[in-house]
Amino acid sequence: MLDIDDIISFHGESVAAFTSAFHEAIDDYVAACEKLKQAPDKPASGRLMLRVDPAVHAAALKAAAHTGQSLNRWVERVLRQAAHA
């Protein structure tokens, strides 16, 4: 099974060989996804819009301030910890 940590790698000794290897690697990845009946991963933009209860928002602001971090940095740390749990 493909995983979020999978890496697509390729190399070439010239620009033409590099370009060809890149296209072949992507085509192989897409074919593997189709075979496994899963959608290919797409890069995330890094922007995340959330709607949360105002009390949760207020608590997160206080928690971030307590650690001396911006809300964005605090949420990034919390999400990173939760995603790797």
N, C-alpha and C positions, 0 to 999 in steps of 0.2 A: 504494500500500500504506500502511495506517495504521502509525504508528510510535509508540514509547513517548513521543516528544517532541511528539506531536500534542496540540493544545489545543482543547477544546470551548469556544466562546465564544457569548455571547448577551447581549442587553440589552433593556430595556423602559422605558417612560416612566411606568409605574405598577406597583404591586405585581402586579396581575392580568396586565398585559402581560409583566412580568418572569417571572412563574411560567409563563405560557404559552410564552414563548420558551425557558425552561429545559427544559420537557418536550419541546418540539419538537426542541431541539438533542440531547437524550439519545436520543430516538427515531430521529433521523437517524443518530447515531453507531452505535446498535445495528443499524440496517438496513444501514449500510455494512459493519459487521463480518460480518453474516450473508452479504452479497453476496460478500465476500472470503473467506468460510469460515474466519474466525478468531474466537476468543473475545474479547469485550470486555475491556479492561484493568480490573482492580479495584485500588483503592488498597492499598498495602502498609502493614502495621501498624507497621513499624519494628522489629519483634521478629524475631529470627532464631535458631533453635536448630540448632546444628551438632554433629555427632559427627566427631571427627578423631582421628587417631593420637595417643596421649599424648606422643610425642616432638615432633610438630608443635605441639601445645598448649604444651608447655614452651618450645619455640623462639620461639613467638609471644609468650609472656609475657616472655621475655628481650628480644626485639626491642622490644616496647612499653616496657618499663622503660628500655631504653637510650635511647629517644627522649623519655622523660619523659611518656609518654602512658598512659592506661588501656588495657587490652586492647580495650575497646569502641571507643575513639577510633582506636586503631591499626588495628583490623580494618576500621572504616568507611573510613579513608583508603586502605587497601590495596584494598578492594573497589571503591571509587570509581575508583581508578586503573585497575584491571583492567577495569571495566565500560566505561570510556571509551577503552580502548586500541584 
